[in-house]
Structure formats: structure tokens, C-alpha cells
């Protein structure tokens, strides 16, 4: 059974994402920060991950619909 999946994107904005099917947490990695979105449905994650543009999908599907925690690059690297 797959519990987590990681995707790397060819995008100038969204570098990578990790989705945990058990906790429903989506982590989206940007060049200067990472966002942890809470309670993301598997359907919304799949739509985001398979979109032609992850930046556009993030704005349309994820942002505004899920609570998040933002970690700045310096918080992540320390």
C-alpha cells in the first residue's frame, strides 16, 4: 500500500511536492519556502499533481481551500 508519493516538476515556481495519503498532508516546495497544506483530499492532490501547470492548479484547487503552514527557506535549512 502506498502511503506517500513524491513528484518533481519542471516548473520555475513549484519544484516538488510530497503527499501523505494517511495524514492528507500536501507539502509543496518552492525555491524560497515550503507550504504544508492540511486535510487535502486525494482527489484534489491527484488533480494538482497531474495538471499541465502546477502553479495554476495550486491557485485553483489548493490555495484558499485548505489551511496551511509556511516554512521559509531559512527555517527549513536550519
N, C-alpha and C positions, 0 to 999 in steps of 0.2 A: 504494500500500500504506500503510495506516495504521500508524504506529509508536507514537504516543502518543494518549491520549484524556484529556480533562478533563471532570469533571462538577461542577456546583454544585448543592447540596442545600438544600431548605427545611427545615432542621433546626436546633435550638438547640445541638446538640453538634457534629455533623460539618458543616463549612462547604463543603468542596470536596475532590475527590480527583483525582490525576493518575496514570495507569497507563502504563508504558512496556512495550510488548509485546516489545521486543527484550531488555531487561535484566531484565524481570519484576519491576520495582520499582514498588510502590504507595506513593504519598505521600498521606497523609490530613491535611488541615488542620483544626485545632481553633482556637477563639478565642485560646488562650494557648500553643499549641505545634503542631508538626507531627511526624508519625511517618513514617519511611521503612521500609516493610516489604520485605524482600528475598526474592526467589525465589517470588513469589506467582504461582500458575498463572492463566492467562487465564480458566479456568472459575470459579475462586474469585473473581477480580476481578469478572467479569460478574454472579455471584450477589450479591455485595456491592453493586455499583453499581445493580442493578435491584431491590433489596429494598424493601419498604414502609418499613422503618426501617433506616437505615444504622448507627445506634448498636447496635441489636440484632444486625444482620448482622456488624458488626465484631467483636463479642464472640463470636459463634457460629462464624464462618468464618475470621477472620483472626488475632485475638489467640490466643496460645498455640500456633499452628500455624506461625508464621513469625517469624524473628529480625527485630529492628527497631533503628533508631537514632532517638532522640528529640531534637528540637531545640526548646529553649524559645523563646518569643516574642522575648526579648532577643537570643538567638543568631541568629535569623532576620533581625531588623531591623537588626543591626549590619553 
